[in-house]
Amino acid sequence: MAQSIQREPAFLRRKQVETRTGLSRSTIYQYIKDGVFPKPVPLGPRAVGWLESDVSDWIAGRVKIARDGVRQAA
């Protein structure tokens, strides 16, 4: 029987999100405001991070939209 290995959730900081997505800081926050990008998770009083899985899912969704030629309402 195959066992599923669960990994701990990983957080990405803003610079890492920018690198992964190719988006600028202002675009990330505008997309969050528009409800089309995952919200960050508070990590401390002055730090936030994004779940790596949320960002990866968002990227996969963008690829699907591009390949299928379907536009998502913003």
PAGU-297567 format. One record per residue: residue number from 1; residue in one letter; x, y, z of N, C-alpha, C in turn. Coordinates in nm, 4 decimals, always signed. Layout:
N
r n->NUM; res->A; n_u->X; n_v->Y; n_w->Z; ca_u->X; ca_v->Y; ca_w->Z; c_u->X; c_v->Y; c_w->Z
...
# end
This chain:
74
r n->1; res->M; n_u->+0.0838; n_v->-0.1165; n_w->+0.0000; ca_u->+0.0000; ca_v->+0.0000; ca_w->+0.0000; c_u->+0.0892; c_v->+0.1242; c_w->+0.0000
r n->2; res->A; n_u->+0.0590; n_v->+0.2173; n_w->-0.0876; ca_u->+0.1391; ca_v->+0.3394; ca_w->-0.0966; c_u->+0.0971; c_v->+0.4361; c_w->+0.0127
r n->3; res->Q; n_u->+0.1965; n_v->+0.4963; n_w->+0.0742; ca_u->+0.1687; ca_v->+0.5942; ca_w->+0.1779; c_u->+0.1870; c_v->+0.7332; c_w->+0.1211
r n->4; res->S; n_u->+0.0991; n_v->+0.8210; n_w->+0.1609; ca_u->+0.1081; ca_v->+0.9598; ca_w->+0.1185; c_u->+0.1912; c_v->+1.0362; c_w->+0.2211
r n->5; res->I; n_u->+0.2942; n_v->+1.1005; n_w->+0.1746; ca_u->+0.3791; ca_v->+1.1798; ca_w->+0.2630; c_u->+0.3297; c_v->+1.3234; c_w->+0.2586
r n->6; res->Q; n_u->+0.2883; n_v->+1.3724; n_w->+0.3734; ca_u->+0.2392; ca_v->+1.5095; ca_w->+0.3801; c_u->+0.3518; c_v->+1.6015; c_w->+0.4230
r n->7; res->R; n_u->+0.3677; n_v->+1.7082; n_w->+0.3466; ca_u->+0.4692; ca_v->+1.8070; ca_w->+0.3808; c_u->+0.4060; c_v->+1.9177; c_w->+0.4625
r n->8; res->E; n_u->+0.4880; n_v->+1.9783; n_w->+0.5449; ca_u->+0.4429; ca_v->+2.0938; ca_w->+0.6204; c_u->+0.4135; c_v->+2.2077; c_w->+0.5239
r n->9; res->P; n_u->+0.3126; n_v->+2.2887; n_w->+0.5526; ca_u->+0.2872; ca_v->+2.4041; ca_w->+0.4655; c_u->+0.4095; c_v->+2.4959; c_w->+0.4638
r n->10; res->A; n_u->+0.4435; n_v->+2.5443; n_w->+0.3462; ca_u->+0.5578; ca_v->+2.6345; ca_w->+0.3321; c_u->+0.5066; c_v->+2.7743; c_w->+0.2986
r n->11; res->F; n_u->+0.5711; n_v->+2.8727; n_w->+0.3557; ca_u->+0.5340; ca_v->+3.0110; ca_w->+0.3298; c_u->+0.6356; c_v->+3.0759; c_w->+0.2365
r n->12; res->L; n_u->+0.5850; n_v->+3.1644; n_w->+0.1527; ca_u->+0.6696; ca_v->+3.2466; ca_w->+0.0665; c_u->+0.6560; c_v->+3.3905; c_w->+0.1121
r n->13; res->R; n_u->+0.7682; n_v->+3.4599; n_w->+0.1169; ca_u->+0.7647; ca_v->+3.6026; ca_w->+0.1478; c_u->+0.7391; c_v->+3.6788; c_w->+0.0176
r n->14; res->R; n_u->+0.7099; n_v->+3.8083; n_w->+0.0291; ca_u->+0.6683; ca_v->+3.8874; ca_w->-0.0863; c_u->+0.7680; c_v->+3.8814; c_w->-0.2010
r n->15; res->K; n_u->+0.8963; n_v->+3.8965; n_w->-0.1726; ca_u->+0.9971; ca_v->+3.8924; ca_w->-0.2796; c_u->+0.9944; c_v->+3.7578; c_w->-0.3517
r n->16; res->Q; n_u->+0.9735; n_v->+3.6507; n_w->-0.2769; ca_u->+0.9656; ca_v->+3.5181; ca_w->-0.3378; c_u->+0.8410; c_v->+3.5063; c_w->-0.4261
r n->17; res->V; n_u->+0.7302; n_v->+3.5652; n_w->-0.3802; ca_u->+0.6070; ca_v->+3.5649; ca_w->-0.4600; c_u->+0.6289; c_v->+3.6444; c_w->-0.5887
r n->18; res->E; n_u->+0.6955; n_v->+3.7583; n_w->-0.5782; ca_u->+0.7267; ca_v->+3.8383; ca_w->-0.6970; c_u->+0.8092; c_v->+3.7572; c_w->-0.7966
r n->19; res->T; n_u->+0.9092; n_v->+3.6869; n_w->-0.7468; ca_u->+0.9959; ca_v->+3.6067; ca_w->-0.8329; c_u->+0.9180; c_v->+3.4937; c_w->-0.8984
r n->20; res->R; n_u->+0.8370; n_v->+3.4241; n_w->-0.8205; ca_u->+0.7610; ca_v->+3.3100; ca_w->-0.8736; c_u->+0.6574; c_v->+3.3517; c_w->-0.9768
r n->21; res->T; n_u->+0.5926; n_v->+3.4656; n_w->-0.9532; ca_u->+0.4810; ca_v->+3.5052; ca_w->-1.0399; c_u->+0.5222; c_v->+3.6012; c_w->-1.1505
r n->22; res->G; n_u->+0.6311; n_v->+3.6735; n_w->-1.1297; ca_u->+0.6697; ca_v->+3.7763; ca_w->-1.2255; c_u->+0.5894; c_v->+3.9042; c_w->-1.2074
r n->23; res->L; n_u->+0.5128; n_v->+3.9120; n_w->-1.0991; ca_u->+0.4311; ca_v->+4.0301; ca_w->-1.0716; c_u->+0.5072; c_v->+4.1288; c_w->-0.9841
r n->24; res->S; n_u->+0.4743; n_v->+4.2552; n_w->-0.9990; ca_u->+0.5339; ca_v->+4.3571; ca_w->-0.9126; c_u->+0.4584; c_v->+4.3613; c_w->-0.7798
r n->25; res->R; n_u->+0.5176; n_v->+4.4269; n_w->-0.6829; ca_u->+0.4555; ca_v->+4.4418; ca_w->-0.5514; c_u->+0.3181; c_v->+4.5054; c_w->-0.5635
r n->26; res->S; n_u->+0.3087; n_v->+4.6144; n_w->-0.6396; ca_u->+0.1812; ca_v->+4.6854; ca_w->-0.6509; c_u->+0.0758; c_v->+4.6004; c_w->-0.7213
r n->27; res->T; n_u->+0.1161; n_v->+4.5222; n_w->-0.8199; ca_u->+0.0205; ca_v->+4.4362; ca_w->-0.8899; c_u->-0.0298; c_v->+4.3259; c_w->-0.7980
r n->28; res->I; n_u->+0.0580; n_v->+4.2679; n_w->-0.7191; ca_u->+0.0154; ca_v->+4.1650; ca_w->-0.6232; c_u->-0.0928; c_v->+4.2198; c_w->-0.5319
r n->29; res->Y; n_u->-0.0682; n_v->+4.3372; n_w->-0.4737; ca_u->-0.1659; ca_v->+4.3937; ca_w->-0.3810; c_u->-0.2929; c_v->+4.4397; c_w->-0.4516
r n->30; res->Q; n_u->-0.2832; n_v->+4.4835; n_w->-0.5757; ca_u->-0.4030; ca_v->+4.5197; ca_w->-0.6513; c_u->-0.4859; c_v->+4.3944; c_w->-0.6806
r n->31; res->Y; n_u->-0.4199; n_v->+4.2854; n_w->-0.7186; ca_u->-0.4898; ca_v->+4.1588; ca_w->-0.7441; c_u->-0.5559; c_v->+4.1062; c_w->-0.6168
r n->32; res->I; n_u->-0.4907; n_v->+4.1230; n_w->-0.5022; ca_u->-0.5518; ca_v->+4.0821; ca_w->-0.3749; c_u->-0.6770; c_v->+4.1643; c_w->-0.3519
r n->33; res->K; n_u->-0.6661; n_v->+4.2947; n_w->-0.3724; ca_u->-0.7800; ca_v->+4.3857; ca_w->-0.3548; c_u->-0.8946; c_v->+4.3471; c_w->-0.4482
r n->34; res->D; n_u->-0.8604; n_v->+4.3068; n_w->-0.5710; ca_u->-0.9607; ca_v->+4.2678; ca_w->-0.6706; c_u->-1.0157; c_v->+4.1271; c_w->-0.6474
r n->35; res->G; n_u->-0.9551; n_v->+4.0541; n_w->-0.5538; ca_u->-1.0016; ca_v->+3.9196; ca_w->-0.5222; c_u->-0.9552; c_v->+3.8121; c_w->-0.6192
r n->36; res->V; n_u->-0.8477; n_v->+3.8394; n_w->-0.6942; ca_u->-0.7999; ca_v->+3.7416; ca_w->-0.7927; c_u->-0.6643; c_v->+3.6811; c_w->-0.7558
r n->37; res->F; n_u->-0.6121; n_v->+3.7157; n_w->-0.6393; ca_u->-0.4857; ca_v->+3.6598; ca_w->-0.5937; c_u->-0.5015; c_v->+3.6232; c_w->-0.4468
r n->38; res->P; n_u->-0.4366; n_v->+3.5150; n_w->-0.4018; ca_u->-0.4521; ca_v->+3.4728; ca_w->-0.2617; c_u->-0.4074; c_v->+3.5807; c_w->-0.1632
r n->39; res->K; n_u->-0.4799; n_v->+3.5877; n_w->-0.0535; ca_u->-0.4442; ca_v->+3.6812; ca_w->+0.0535; c_u->-0.3259; c_v->+3.6266; c_w->+0.1327
r n->40; res->P; n_u->-0.2414; n_v->+3.7154; n_w->+0.1828; ca_u->-0.1300; ca_v->+3.6696; ca_w->+0.2667; c_u->-0.1785; c_v->+3.6269; c_w->+0.4050
r n->41; res->V; n_u->-0.0946; n_v->+3.5513; n_w->+0.4715; ca_u->-0.1217; ca_v->+3.5025; ca_w->+0.6060; c_u->-0.0294; c_v->+3.5774; c_w->+0.7022
r n->42; res->P; n_u->-0.0833; n_v->+3.6323; n_w->+0.8102; ca_u->+0.0046; ca_v->+3.6996; ca_w->+0.9078; c_u->+0.1016; c_v->+3.5999; c_w->+0.9708
r n->43; res->L; n_u->+0.2301; n_v->+3.6350; n_w->+0.9707; ca_u->+0.3330; ca_v->+3.5506; ca_w->+1.0319; c_u->+0.3814; c_v->+3.6089; c_w->+1.1636
r n->44; res->G; n_u->+0.3542; n_v->+3.7333; n_w->+1.1836; ca_u->+0.3961; ca_v->+3.8038; ca_w->+1.3033; c_u->+0.3387; c_v->+3.9439; c_w->+1.2987
r n->45; res->P; n_u->+0.3779; n_v->+4.0284; n_w->+1.3930; ca_u->+0.3221; ca_v->+4.1637; ca_w->+1.3981; c_u->+0.3497; c_v->+4.2464; c_w->+1.2715
r n->46; res->R; n_u->+0.4637; n_v->+4.2212; n_w->+1.2070; ca_u->+0.4987; ca_v->+4.3015; ca_w->+1.0898; c_u->+0.5420; c_v->+4.2169; c_w->+0.9706
r n->47; res->A; n_u->+0.4967; n_v->+4.0936; n_w->+0.9680; ca_u->+0.5389; ca_v->+4.0043; ca_w->+0.8594; c_u->+0.4196; c_v->+3.9238; c_w->+0.8079
r n->48; res->V; n_u->+0.4133; n_v->+3.9107; n_w->+0.6770; ca_u->+0.3119; ca_v->+3.8260; ca_w->+0.6151; c_u->+0.3807; c_v->+3.7312; c_w->+0.5184
r n->49; res->G; n_u->+0.3117; n_v->+3.6257; n_w->+0.4860; ca_u->+0.3609; ca_v->+3.5302; ca_w->+0.3880; c_u->+0.2438; c_v->+3.4680; c_w->+0.3157
r n->50; res->W; n_u->+0.2716; n_v->+3.4081; n_w->+0.2033; ca_u->+0.1687; ca_v->+3.3389; ca_w->+0.1251; c_u->+0.1973; c_v->+3.1902; c_w->+0.1316
r n->51; res->L; n_u->+0.0940; n_v->+3.1104; n_w->+0.1433; ca_u->+0.1126; ca_v->+2.9670; ca_w->+0.1370; c_u->+0.1635; c_v->+2.9316; c_w->-0.0018
r n->52; res->E; n_u->+0.2701; n_v->+2.8561; n_w->-0.0057; ca_u->+0.3292; ca_v->+2.8173; ca_w->-0.1338; c_u->+0.2258; c_v->+2.7460; c_w->-0.2207
r n->53; res->S; n_u->+0.1429; n_v->+2.6641; n_w->-0.1593; ca_u->+0.0405; ca_v->+2.5907; ca_w->-0.2354; c_u->-0.0617; c_v->+2.6858; c_w->-0.2973
r n->54; res->D; n_u->-0.0979; n_v->+2.7929; n_w->-0.2272; ca_u->-0.1925; ca_v->+2.8911; ca_w->-0.2825; c_u->-0.1335; c_v->+2.9602; c_w->-0.4048
r n->55; res->V; n_u->-0.0070; n_v->+2.9987; n_w->-0.3953; ca_u->+0.0584; ca_v->+3.0668; ca_w->-0.5072; c_u->+0.0742; c_v->+2.9703; c_w->-0.6250
r n->56; res->S; n_u->+0.1130; n_v->+2.8471; n_w->-0.5969; ca_u->+0.1270; ca_v->+2.7473; ca_w->-0.7036; c_u->-0.0069; c_v->+2.7200; c_w->-0.7715
r n->57; res->D; n_u->-0.1141; n_v->+2.7122; n_w->-0.6937; ca_u->-0.2473; ca_v->+2.6917; ca_w->-0.7509; c_u->-0.2882; c_v->+2.8102; c_w->-0.8377
r n->58; res->W; n_u->-0.2563; n_v->+2.9317; n_w->-0.7934; ca_u->-0.2883; ca_v->+3.0511; ca_w->-0.8717; c_u->-0.2137; c_v->+3.0484; c_w->-1.0051
r n->59; res->I; n_u->-0.0852; n_v->+3.0137; n_w->-1.0006; ca_u->-0.0048; ca_v->+3.0051; ca_w->-1.1233; c_u->-0.0642; c_v->+2.8991; c_w->-1.2166
r n->60; res->A; n_u->-0.0986; n_v->+2.7828; n_w->-1.1633; ca_u->-0.1568; ca_v->+2.6760; ca_w->-1.2451; c_u->-0.2884; c_v->+2.7219; c_w->-1.3081
r n->61; res->G; n_u->-0.3665; n_v->+2.7968; n_w->-1.2340; ca_u->-0.4918; ca_v->+2.8503; ca_w->-1.2875; c_u->-0.4685; c_v->+2.9463; c_w->-1.4025
r n->62; res->R; n_u->-0.3645; n_v->+3.0303; n_w->-1.3886; ca_u->-0.3308; ca_v->+3.1237; ca_w->-1.4966; c_u->-0.2858; c_v->+3.0499; c_w->-1.6219
r n->63; res->V; n_u->-0.2091; n_v->+2.9428; n_w->-1.6035; ca_u->-0.1642; ca_v->+2.8623; ca_w->-1.7179; c_u->-0.2848; c_v->+2.7985; c_w->-1.7860
r n->64; res->K; n_u->-0.3765; n_v->+2.7451; n_w->-1.7070; ca_u->-0.4969; ca_v->+2.6821; ca_w->-1.7636; c_u->-0.5779; c_v->+2.7832; c_w->-1.8433
r n->65; res->I; n_u->-0.5963; n_v->+2.9014; n_w->-1.7884; ca_u->-0.6704; ca_v->+3.0064; ca_w->-1.8587; c_u->-0.6017; c_v->+3.0392; c_w->-1.9907
r n->66; res->A; n_u->-0.4700; n_v->+3.0522; n_w->-1.9877; ca_u->-0.3950; ca_v->+3.0863; ca_w->-2.1096; c_u->-0.4064; c_v->+2.9758; c_w->-2.2146
r n->67; res->R; n_u->-0.3986; n_v->+2.8512; n_w->-2.1711; ca_u->-0.4032; ca_v->+2.7387; ca_w->-2.2655; c_u->-0.5435; c_v->+2.7133; c_w->-2.3185
r n->68; res->D; n_u->-0.6434; n_v->+2.7330; n_w->-2.2336; ca_u->-0.7813; ca_v->+2.7072; ca_w->-2.2749; c_u->-0.8429; c_v->+2.8267; c_w->-2.3472
r n->69; res->G; n_u->-0.7780; n_v->+2.9414; n_w->-2.3379; ca_u->-0.8302; ca_v->+3.0613; ca_w->-2.4020; c_u->-0.9528; c_v->+3.1173; c_w->-2.3331
r n->70; res->V; n_u->-0.9681; n_v->+3.0856; n_w->-2.2048; ca_u->-1.0827; ca_v->+3.1327; ca_w->-2.1281; c_u->-1.0384; c_v->+3.2472; c_w->-2.0393
r n->71; res->R; n_u->-1.1137; n_v->+3.3555; n_w->-2.0431; ca_u->-1.0819; ca_v->+3.4699; ca_w->-1.9570; c_u->-1.1634; c_v->+3.4625; c_w->-1.8308
r n->72; res->Q; n_u->-1.0999; n_v->+3.4944; n_w->-1.7222; ca_u->-1.1662; ca_v->+3.4956; ca_w->-1.5928; c_u->-1.2033; c_v->+3.6395; c_w->-1.5617
r n->73; res->A; n_u->-1.3243; n_v->+3.6601; n_w->-1.5123; ca_u->-1.3664; ca_v->+3.7955; ca_w->-1.4751; c_u->-1.2825; c_v->+3.8436; c_w->-1.3584
r n->74; res->A; n_u->-1.2351; n_v->+3.9669; n_w->-1.3681; ca_u->-1.1491; ca_v->+4.0220; ca_w->-1.2624; c_u->-1.2289; c_v->+4.0858; c_w->-1.1535
# end
